[in-house]
Amino acid sequence: MSGYLVDIQNERLSFFTPAGEVKALNDVSLQVREGEVLGIVGESGSGKSVTAYSLMGLTAYPGRLIGGTLDFNGHRINDMSEKEMRRMRGNEVAIIFQDPMTSLNPVYTIGNQICEVILLHTNKTRKEARERAKELLTLVGINEPEKRLKQYPHELSGGMRQRVMIAIALACEPKLLIADEPTTALDVTIQAQILELMMDLKQKFGMAIIMITHDLGVVASMCDRIAVMYAGKVVEYGTADDIFYRPAHEYTRGLLRSIPRLDEKDHTRLVPIEGTPVDMLNPPAGCPFASRCDRCMRICLREMPEYTDLDEVHYSACWLLQKEAFDSAQPVKDGE
C-alpha cells in the first residue's frame, strides 16, 4: 500500500447500457494525503461524482469497474465485499450530497436520522446517541439543538438542512469527507458559511476532504490540490496556485475565463467554452477536448497525449505542452 490515504491508480469504469458502453472514467489516477483537501472540478458529465462514488462502492447499476486499483486507508476497494463496504462507510469515509432536501428522509425527524447513523456504527445507547446528536448539531452551528432534533427536514432552511447533512457525515469522525457539490442548492452567503464550516471542522478533526464542484471559484481558497476532469479523464492536476496562476491545459484556461473577476478594473466580457461535451458512447481517439479547442492540431484529433510534468506536482495532458517542450529544446552540437 502507498503512503496516501486515497490512492486511485488507472481507474477505468463503464456503464453498460442498452445503447452501448459508456466509458465514464478512462485511466483516472488521484491521490489524497491525510488532512489534505483535493478539489475535483469539471463540467457535468466529466466523471467527478463517479470517481468519488466508486471509492465508496456506490457505483450505480449498470456501472462496473473494469480496470485499475482503488486503495483507501489500507483497504483495497476492488476486493471488498458489500458487508465490508457498509462497515467502512460512515466510520472511515462519509459523503455530503448536493441537495440536502432529497438526501434527508422527509418522514423522519432530524433526531431520528442522526441517531440512526450513530447507533449503526457505534456501541452507544439510544440516550447516548441522542446526546451525541445534540453535540453534533451544536458543532455545525445549529441553534436550539434540542428543538431541531424534534423537527422534520421541511421545517428547516436549505442552509440548516445542509448543516444537518454535515452533522450526519461527521457522526463517527471519518478520515475522509466527500463533498459532492455541497453548495449548489444554496445562495451565495450561505455557500460561504458552509465552506467556512467545513474548513473549521477539517482543522478540528484532521480529516481529508474531496470537494467535487463545477465552480473553480468554490475551491479557490480551500483546496491544497486541484484535479481538472474532462470526459472521464484528469486533464490537469496541480496545486491551487498552479491551476489558478499557471494553467496549462486549454480546458482549464477556458474554465478560468468563464469566471467573473472582482479585481478587473474594466468591464470584461466572460468567454464561454464553445461547442458541446463529448459523446461518451463514442469517445474520440485523440484528446477529448480537441473539438472545442481553439488551438487544436491534427495530432490532437488522432492520439491522446501523455502527461507532461510541469513541476513536482503539476502535470497536464496536452499536445501543445509537448510541442512547446520540443521547440524549446537546445540543439545538440557535433561531438556531444
C-alpha positions as CSV (number, residue, x, y, z in Angstrom):
1,M,0.0,0.0,0.0
2,S,1.1,3.6,-0.7
3,G,1.6,6.3,1.9
4,Y,-1.6,8.1,0.7
5,L,-5.0,8.0,2.4
6,V,-6.6,7.7,-1.0
7,D,-4.6,6.2,-3.9
8,I,-6.6,5.7,-7.2
9,Q,-4.5,4.3,-10.0
10,N,-5.5,4.0,-13.6
11,E,-9.2,3.6,-12.8
12,R,-11.5,2.6,-15.7
13,L,-15.2,2.4,-15.1
14,S,-18.0,2.0,-17.7
15,F,-21.8,1.9,-17.7
16,F,-23.1,-1.0,-19.9
17,T,-26.4,0.4,-21.2
18,P,-28.7,-1.0,-24.0
19,A,-27.2,1.7,-26.3
20,G,-23.7,0.5,-25.6
21,E,-20.7,1.0,-23.3
22,V,-20.5,4.5,-21.7
23,K,-16.8,5.0,-20.8
24,A,-17.4,7.2,-17.7
25,L,-13.8,7.0,-16.4
26,N,-10.8,6.5,-18.6
27,D,-7.5,5.9,-16.8
28,V,-8.1,8.2,-13.8
29,S,-5.3,8.4,-11.2
30,L,-5.7,10.6,-8.0
31,Q,-4.0,10.7,-4.6
32,V,-5.1,12.4,-1.3
33,R,-2.9,12.6,1.8
34,E,-4.3,12.7,5.4
35,G,-5.7,16.1,6.3
36,E,-5.4,17.3,2.7
37,V,-8.2,19.0,0.6
38,L,-8.4,17.8,-3.0
39,G,-10.8,19.7,-5.4
40,I,-12.2,17.9,-8.4
41,V,-13.6,20.3,-10.9
42,G,-15.2,20.0,-14.4
43,E,-18.5,20.4,-16.1
44,S,-21.4,18.0,-15.7
45,G,-20.6,14.5,-17.1
46,S,-16.9,14.8,-16.7
47,G,-16.7,11.9,-14.2
48,K,-16.2,13.9,-10.9
49,S,-19.0,12.2,-8.9
50,V,-18.5,8.8,-10.4
51,T,-14.9,8.8,-9.2
52,A,-15.9,9.6,-5.7
53,Y,-18.8,7.2,-5.5
54,S,-16.6,4.4,-6.8
55,L,-14.4,5.0,-3.8
56,M,-17.3,4.2,-1.5
57,G,-18.6,1.3,-3.6
58,L,-21.7,3.3,-4.6
59,T,-21.4,2.8,-8.4
60,A,-25.0,2.5,-9.6
61,Y,-26.1,-0.3,-11.9
62,P,-25.2,-0.9,-14.7
63,G,-21.8,0.7,-13.9
64,R,-18.9,-1.6,-13.4
65,L,-15.2,-1.1,-12.5
66,I,-13.2,-2.7,-15.4
67,G,-9.7,-1.7,-14.6
68,G,-7.3,0.0,-12.1
69,T,-6.9,-0.1,-8.4
70,L,-8.6,1.9,-5.6
71,D,-6.9,2.0,-2.2
72,F,-8.3,3.8,0.8
73,N,-6.9,3.9,4.4
74,G,-5.3,0.4,4.0
75,H,-8.2,-1.1,2.2
76,R,-8.2,-2.4,-1.4
77,I,-11.7,-1.3,-2.5
78,N,-11.7,-3.6,-5.5
79,D,-11.5,-6.7,-3.2
80,M,-14.0,-5.7,-0.5
81,S,-17.4,-7.3,-0.1
82,E,-20.6,-5.3,0.3
83,K,-20.7,-6.1,4.0
84,E,-17.1,-4.8,4.5
85,M,-18.0,-1.7,2.4
86,R,-21.1,-1.0,4.7
87,R,-18.8,-1.2,7.7
88,M,-16.4,1.3,6.2
89,R,-19.0,3.8,5.0
90,G,-19.8,6.3,7.8
91,N,-17.0,5.0,10.0
92,E,-14.0,5.9,7.8
93,V,-15.5,7.8,4.8
94,A,-18.6,9.9,4.6
95,I,-20.3,11.9,1.9
96,I,-22.4,15.1,1.7
97,F,-24.7,15.3,-1.3
98,Q,-25.6,18.4,-3.2
99,D,-29.3,18.6,-2.4
100,P,-30.0,18.1,1.3
101,M,-33.8,18.1,0.8
102,T,-33.7,14.9,-1.3
103,S,-30.9,13.4,0.9
104,L,-32.8,13.6,4.2
105,N,-35.9,11.4,4.7
106,P,-39.0,13.6,4.9
107,V,-41.0,11.3,7.2
108,Y,-38.4,11.0,10.0
109,T,-37.3,13.7,12.4
110,I,-33.8,15.1,12.3
111,G,-33.0,13.4,15.6
112,N,-34.1,10.0,14.3
113,Q,-31.9,10.4,11.2
114,I,-28.7,11.4,13.1
115,C,-29.2,8.8,15.9
116,E,-29.7,6.1,13.3
117,V,-26.2,6.6,12.0
118,I,-24.7,6.8,15.5
119,L,-26.5,3.6,16.6
120,L,-25.5,1.7,13.4
121,H,-21.7,2.5,13.7
122,T,-21.1,2.8,17.4
123,N,-21.9,0.9,20.7
124,K,-23.8,3.9,22.2
125,T,-27.2,3.5,23.8
126,R,-30.2,5.4,22.4
127,K,-29.8,8.0,25.1
128,E,-26.1,8.5,24.5
129,A,-26.8,8.7,20.7
130,R,-29.3,11.5,21.3
131,E,-26.8,13.4,23.4
132,R,-24.2,12.9,20.7
133,A,-26.7,14.2,18.1
134,K,-27.2,17.4,20.1
135,E,-23.4,17.8,20.3
136,L,-23.1,17.4,16.5
137,L,-25.9,20.0,15.8
138,T,-24.1,22.4,18.1
139,L,-20.8,21.7,16.4
140,V,-22.2,22.6,13.0
141,G,-23.7,25.8,14.2
142,I,-27.3,25.0,14.6
143,N,-29.1,26.8,17.4
144,E,-31.6,25.3,19.8
145,P,-30.4,21.7,19.1
146,E,-33.0,20.1,21.4
147,K,-35.8,21.7,19.4
148,R,-34.2,20.9,16.0
149,L,-33.9,17.2,16.9
150,K,-37.8,17.0,17.0
151,Q,-38.3,18.8,13.7
152,Y,-38.7,17.4,10.2
153,P,-36.5,18.4,7.2
154,H,-39.2,20.6,5.6
155,E,-39.2,22.8,8.8
156,L,-35.6,23.8,8.3
157,S,-34.0,26.2,5.7
158,G,-31.7,25.0,3.0
159,G,-28.6,26.0,4.9
160,M,-29.7,24.3,8.1
161,R,-30.5,21.1,6.2
162,Q,-27.0,21.1,4.7
163,R,-25.6,21.6,8.2
164,V,-27.6,18.6,9.4
165,M,-26.1,16.6,6.5
166,I,-22.6,17.6,7.6
167,A,-23.5,16.6,11.2
168,I,-24.6,13.1,10.0
169,A,-21.4,12.8,7.9
170,L,-19.3,13.7,11.0
171,A,-21.1,11.4,13.4
172,C,-18.3,8.9,13.5
173,E,-15.4,11.3,12.8
174,P,-14.4,9.8,9.4
175,K,-10.9,10.1,8.0
176,L,-12.3,11.3,4.6
177,L,-15.2,13.5,3.8
178,I,-16.5,13.6,0.2
179,A,-18.5,16.8,-0.5
180,D,-20.4,16.4,-3.8
181,E,-21.3,20.0,-4.8
182,P,-22.5,20.8,-1.3
183,T,-23.3,24.4,-2.0
184,T,-25.1,24.1,-5.4
185,A,-28.6,24.5,-3.9
186,L,-27.7,27.3,-1.6
187,D,-27.5,31.1,-2.0
188,V,-24.1,32.8,-2.1
189,T,-23.9,34.0,1.6
190,I,-24.9,30.5,2.9
191,Q,-22.4,28.9,0.5
192,A,-19.6,30.9,2.2
193,Q,-20.8,29.8,5.6
194,I,-20.9,26.1,4.7
195,L,-17.4,26.2,3.1
196,E,-16.0,28.0,6.2
197,L,-17.7,25.5,8.5
198,M,-16.2,22.5,6.5
199,M,-12.7,24.0,6.8
200,D,-13.2,24.6,10.6
201,L,-14.3,21.0,11.0
202,K,-11.4,19.8,8.9
203,Q,-9.0,21.5,11.3
204,K,-10.8,20.2,14.4
205,F,-10.9,16.5,13.3
206,G,-7.9,16.4,11.0
207,M,-9.9,14.7,8.2
208,A,-9.2,14.9,4.5
209,I,-11.8,16.3,2.1
210,I,-12.5,15.7,-1.5
211,M,-14.5,18.7,-2.8
212,I,-16.4,18.0,-6.0
213,T,-17.7,21.0,-7.9
214,H,-18.1,22.6,-11.4
215,D,-17.2,26.0,-9.9
216,L,-13.5,26.8,-9.7
217,G,-14.4,29.8,-7.5
218,V,-15.6,27.5,-4.8
219,V,-12.3,25.7,-4.5
220,A,-10.0,28.7,-4.8
221,S,-9.5,29.3,-1.1
222,M,-9.9,25.9,0.4
223,C,-8.1,23.3,-1.7
224,D,-4.5,22.2,-1.4
225,R,-4.5,20.5,-4.8
226,I,-7.0,20.5,-7.7
227,A,-7.7,17.9,-10.4
228,V,-9.4,19.2,-13.5
229,M,-11.5,16.5,-15.2
230,Y,-12.9,16.4,-18.7
231,A,-14.7,13.5,-20.4
232,G,-13.7,10.9,-17.8
233,K,-10.1,11.9,-17.7
234,V,-7.9,14.1,-15.5
235,V,-6.6,16.6,-18.0
236,E,-4.6,18.7,-15.4
237,Y,-3.5,18.3,-11.9
238,G,-1.6,20.6,-9.6
239,T,-1.7,22.9,-6.5
240,A,-4.3,25.6,-6.3
241,D,-1.6,28.2,-7.3
242,D,-0.6,26.1,-10.3
243,I,-4.2,25.8,-11.5
244,F,-5.2,29.5,-11.0
245,Y,-1.9,31.2,-11.8
246,R,-0.2,28.8,-14.2
247,P,-2.9,26.9,-16.0
248,A,-1.5,24.6,-18.7
249,H,-4.5,22.9,-20.4
250,E,-6.8,24.8,-22.7
251,Y,-9.9,23.4,-20.9
252,T,-8.6,24.8,-17.5
253,R,-7.9,28.2,-19.2
254,G,-11.4,28.1,-20.6
255,L,-12.9,27.5,-17.1
256,L,-10.9,30.4,-15.7
257,R,-12.0,32.7,-18.5
258,S,-15.7,32.0,-17.7
259,I,-15.4,33.1,-14.1
260,P,-16.4,36.7,-13.2
261,R,-13.4,38.5,-11.6
262,L,-13.8,41.2,-8.9
263,D,-10.2,42.5,-9.5
264,E,-10.9,43.5,-13.1
265,K,-10.9,47.3,-13.5
266,D,-12.7,47.3,-16.8
267,H,-15.9,45.5,-17.6
268,T,-14.6,42.4,-19.3
269,R,-16.9,40.0,-21.1
270,L,-16.9,36.4,-20.0
271,V,-15.7,34.0,-22.6
272,P,-17.8,30.8,-22.9
273,I,-16.3,27.4,-23.9
274,E,-17.9,26.9,-27.3
275,G,-19.2,23.5,-28.5
276,T,-20.8,20.6,-26.7
277,P,-19.3,17.9,-24.4
278,V,-18.1,14.6,-25.8
279,D,-20.4,11.7,-26.5
280,M,-19.1,9.1,-24.0
281,L,-20.7,6.3,-26.0
282,N,-18.4,7.1,-28.9
283,P,-15.3,8.9,-27.4
284,P,-12.8,10.4,-29.8
285,A,-9.5,8.6,-30.5
286,G,-7.5,11.7,-29.6
287,C,-7.8,14.4,-26.9
288,P,-11.4,14.7,-25.8
289,F,-11.3,18.5,-25.7
290,A,-9.9,18.8,-29.3
291,S,-13.2,19.6,-31.0
292,R,-13.8,22.6,-28.6
293,C,-10.1,23.8,-28.5
294,D,-9.1,27.0,-30.5
295,R,-5.5,25.7,-30.7
296,C,-6.3,22.2,-31.9
297,M,-3.7,20.5,-34.1
298,R,-4.1,17.4,-36.3
299,I,-2.4,15.1,-33.8
300,C,-4.9,16.2,-31.2
301,L,-7.7,14.6,-33.2
302,R,-5.7,11.3,-33.7
303,E,-3.9,10.5,-30.5
304,M,-4.4,11.0,-26.7
305,P,-1.4,12.9,-25.3
306,E,0.7,11.6,-22.5
307,Y,1.0,13.7,-19.3
308,T,3.7,16.4,-19.4
309,D,5.3,17.1,-16.0
310,L,5.5,20.9,-15.4
311,D,7.0,20.7,-11.9
312,E,7.0,18.3,-9.0
313,V,3.1,18.1,-8.6
314,H,1.8,19.9,-11.7
315,Y,1.1,17.9,-14.8
316,S,-1.2,18.1,-17.8
317,A,-2.2,16.1,-20.8
318,C,-1.9,18.4,-23.8
319,W,0.0,18.1,-27.2
320,L,0.7,21.8,-27.1
321,L,2.9,21.3,-24.0
322,Q,4.8,18.6,-25.7
323,K,5.2,20.8,-28.8
324,E,6.5,23.7,-26.6
325,A,9.0,21.4,-24.9
326,F,10.2,20.1,-28.3
327,D,10.5,23.7,-29.7
328,S,12.4,25.0,-26.7
329,A,14.9,22.1,-26.6
330,Q,18.5,23.1,-27.1
331,P,20.1,21.7,-30.3
332,V,22.8,19.1,-29.8
333,K,26.2,20.2,-31.0
334,D,28.5,17.9,-33.0
335,G,30.7,15.8,-30.8
336,E,28.4,15.9,-27.8
